[in-house]
Amino acid sequence: MSATDEFVEADNAEAIITRIEHKSRKIESLLKQWKPVEALKTALEGSPPNTRDERCKSANWIVVHRAIMAIKDLDALFSSLDPEYYDILMNFE
Protein backbone atom coordinates (compact mmCIF):
# COMPACT_ATOMS: atom_id res chain seq x y z
CA MET A 1 0.00 0.00 0.00
CA SER A 2 1.46 3.34 -1.00
CA ALA A 3 1.14 6.52 1.04
CA THR A 4 -1.60 7.82 -1.24
CA ASP A 5 -3.66 4.64 -0.73
CA GLU A 6 -4.01 5.51 2.95
CA PHE A 7 -6.11 8.53 2.08
CA VAL A 8 -9.75 8.50 1.02
CA GLU A 9 -10.29 8.97 -2.68
CA ALA A 10 -12.15 12.07 -3.84
CA ASP A 11 -15.00 9.84 -5.06
CA ASN A 12 -15.76 8.98 -1.45
CA ALA A 13 -15.75 12.62 -0.35
CA GLU A 14 -19.45 13.06 -1.13
CA ALA A 15 -20.31 10.04 1.01
CA ILE A 16 -18.22 11.46 3.86
CA ILE A 17 -19.93 14.85 3.54
CA THR A 18 -23.33 13.14 3.66
CA ARG A 19 -22.36 11.30 6.87
CA ILE A 20 -21.12 14.56 8.41
CA GLU A 21 -24.40 16.29 7.54
CA HIS A 22 -26.35 13.47 9.20
CA LYS A 23 -24.10 13.70 12.25
CA SER A 24 -24.65 17.46 12.33
CA ARG A 25 -28.42 17.01 12.56
CA LYS A 26 -27.97 14.52 15.42
CA ILE A 27 -25.68 16.96 17.24
CA GLU A 28 -28.17 19.80 16.89
CA SER A 29 -30.84 17.54 18.38
CA LEU A 30 -28.58 16.70 21.33
CA LEU A 31 -27.80 20.38 21.88
CA LYS A 32 -31.52 21.21 21.92
CA GLN A 33 -31.90 18.55 24.62
CA TRP A 34 -29.18 20.25 26.71
CA LYS A 35 -26.73 17.37 26.17
CA PRO A 36 -23.57 19.17 25.00
CA VAL A 37 -21.10 16.51 26.18
CA GLU A 38 -22.97 13.82 24.26
CA ALA A 39 -23.04 16.15 21.27
CA LEU A 40 -19.26 16.55 21.38
CA LYS A 41 -18.71 12.81 21.71
CA THR A 42 -21.02 12.26 18.74
CA ALA A 43 -19.10 14.89 16.77
CA LEU A 44 -15.79 13.19 17.49
CA GLU A 45 -16.95 9.63 16.90
CA GLY A 46 -16.54 8.43 13.38
CA SER A 47 -14.48 11.43 12.36
CA PRO A 48 -13.60 11.14 8.70
CA PRO A 49 -10.75 8.81 7.93
CA ASN A 50 -7.56 10.27 6.54
CA THR A 51 -8.62 12.43 3.68
CA ARG A 52 -6.98 15.16 1.70
CA ASP A 53 -10.33 16.60 0.73
CA GLU A 54 -10.49 19.99 2.41
CA ARG A 55 -14.28 20.04 2.23
CA CYS A 56 -14.44 16.94 4.43
CA LYS A 57 -11.93 18.31 6.90
CA SER A 58 -13.71 21.65 7.07
CA ALA A 59 -17.20 20.18 7.37
CA ASN A 60 -16.12 17.89 10.18
CA TRP A 61 -14.35 20.71 12.03
CA ILE A 62 -17.48 22.86 11.83
CA VAL A 63 -19.51 20.09 13.49
CA VAL A 64 -16.91 19.56 16.24
CA HIS A 65 -16.53 23.31 16.80
CA ARG A 66 -20.30 23.74 17.10
CA ALA A 67 -20.42 21.11 19.85
CA ILE A 68 -17.42 22.58 21.70
CA MET A 69 -18.88 26.08 21.64
CA ALA A 70 -22.07 24.85 23.32
CA ILE A 71 -20.15 23.64 26.36
CA LYS A 72 -19.90 26.18 29.16
CA ASP A 73 -17.48 24.34 31.48
CA LEU A 74 -14.63 23.05 29.33
CA ASP A 75 -12.53 22.02 32.33
CA ALA A 76 -15.25 19.67 33.52
CA LEU A 77 -15.70 18.38 29.99
CA PHE A 78 -12.05 17.55 29.50
CA SER A 79 -11.82 15.83 32.86
CA SER A 80 -14.77 13.61 31.91
CA LEU A 81 -13.64 12.68 28.39
CA ASP A 82 -12.05 9.34 27.66
CA PRO A 83 -8.47 9.53 26.33
CA GLU A 84 -9.59 8.31 22.91
CA TYR A 85 -11.47 11.60 22.43
CA TYR A 86 -8.34 13.59 23.25
CA ASP A 87 -6.54 11.77 20.45
CA ILE A 88 -9.29 12.62 17.99
CA LEU A 89 -9.31 16.28 19.06
CA MET A 90 -5.54 16.50 18.62
CA ASN A 91 -5.88 15.42 14.98
CA PHE A 92 -7.68 18.65 14.07
CA GLU A 93 -5.33 21.21 12.61
C-alpha positions in Angstrom: 0.0 0.0 0.0 1.5 3.3 -1.0 1.1 6.5 1.0 -1.6 7.8 -1.2 -3.7 4.6 -0.7 -4.0 5.5 2.9 -6.1 8.5 2.1 -9.8 8.5 1.0 -10.3 9.0 -2.7 -12.2 12.1 -3.8 -15.0 9.8 -5.1 -15.8 9.0 -1.4 -15.7 12.6 -0.4 -19.4 13.1 -1.1 -20.3 10.0 1.0 -18.2 11.5 3.9 -19.9 14.9 3.5 -23.3 13.1 3.7 -22.4 11.3 6.9 -21.1 14.6 8.4 -24.4 16.3 7.5 -26.3 13.5 9.2 -24.1 13.7 12.2 -24.7 17.5 12.3 -28.4 17.0 12.6 -28.0 14.5 15.4 -25.7 17.0 17.2 -28.2 19.8 16.9 -30.8 17.5 18.4 -28.6 16.7 21.3 -27.8 20.4 21.9 -31.5 21.2 21.9 -31.9 18.5 24.6 -29.2 20.3 26.7 -26.7 17.4 26.2 -23.6 19.2 25.0 -21.1 16.5 26.2 -23.0 13.8 24.3 -23.0 16.2 21.3 -19.3 16.5 21.4 -18.7 12.8 21.7 -21.0 12.3 18.7 -19.1 14.9 16.8 -15.8 13.2 17.5 -16.9 9.6 16.9 -16.5 8.4 13.4 -14.5 11.4 12.4 -13.6 11.1 8.7 -10.8 8.8 7.9 -7.6 10.3 6.5 -8.6 12.4 3.7 -7.0 15.2 1.7 -10.3 16.6 0.7 -10.5 20.0 2.4 -14.3 20.0 2.2 -14.4 16.9 4.4 -11.9 18.3 6.9 -13.7 21.7 7.1 -17.2 20.2 7.4 -16.1 17.9 10.2 -14.4 20.7 12.0 -17.5 22.9 11.8 -19.5 20.1 13.5 -16.9 19.6 16.2 -16.5 23.3 16.8 -20.3 23.7 17.1 -20.4 21.1 19.9 -17.4 22.6 21.7 -18.9 26.1 21.6 -22.1 24.9 23.3 -20.1 23.6 26.4 -19.9 26.2 29.2 -17.5 24.3 31.5 -14.6 23.0 29.3 -12.5 22.0 32.3 -15.3 19.7 33.5 -15.7 18.4 30.0 -12.0 17.5 29.5 -11.8 15.8 32.9 -14.8 13.6 31.9 -13.6 12.7 28.4 -12.0 9.3 27.7 -8.5 9.5 26.3 -9.6 8.3 22.9 -11.5 11.6 22.4 -8.3 13.6 23.3 -6.5 11.8 20.5 -9.3 12.6 18.0 -9.3 16.3 19.1 -5.5 16.5 18.6 -5.9 15.4 15.0 -7.7 18.6 14.1 -5.3 21.2 12.6 
